[in-house]
């Protein structure tokens, strides 16, 4: 089951595709990001360092699940 990750502020079509390419498809997956995983994902998708924390993707994903 794939979620529309673009509903998370800071994720557009380009970043959603990059996340999908590395196996991230759901709010649940994003809600479980920890600091180490955030660093790995930032590196893997070549995204602005600190952006995942600044835009609070984890918090947004948790709210989307409830």
N, C-alpha and C positions, 0 to 999 in steps of 0.2 A: 504494500500500500504506500503510494507516494503522496506526500503533502505538497501544497503549493508554497514552497519556501520563499517566494517573492512577497508573501504577506508579512514577512519579517522585515522591519525597517532596516535598510542597509544591504538587503539582498535583492539584486535585480536579475534580469534574465541571464546576463553573462556570468555572474557569480553563482546563480543556481545551477547552471550547466557545469561549471567547474566543480561544485560540490557533488553533483550527481556523478561526474566522471571519477571521483575518488570514493564513491559508495555512500554518500550522505544524501538521504532521500526524505527523512521524516523529522518532524518537530521533536519527537522523542530522542532521536540521535543527537540533535543539537542541544537539547536540554541536559544531556549528560556530558557535555564538553567540560573538561577541567583545564587548568592552566597549561599543562604539558600538551594536551591534545590541541588546544587553541594554537600553541606555537607550531605544532606539526601541520595543522590545517592551514594556517596563515602561510607557511612555507610552501605547502603543496599547491595551494591555489594562487600563490604569488599575489597576495592581497595586502593592503596597507596594514603594517604591524599596529596592533592596538585597536584596530577598528572593531573587531568582534566584541571586545570588552566594552569599548566606548558606546557602541550601538546596543549593547546588552542582548545579544542574540540568545543567550542561554535563558535569561529571564523572559524574553518575548516568547520563546519556544514553549516554556513552561506554561505561560498564560494561554497560549494557543491550544494546548492540550486539555485545559480545564473548561 
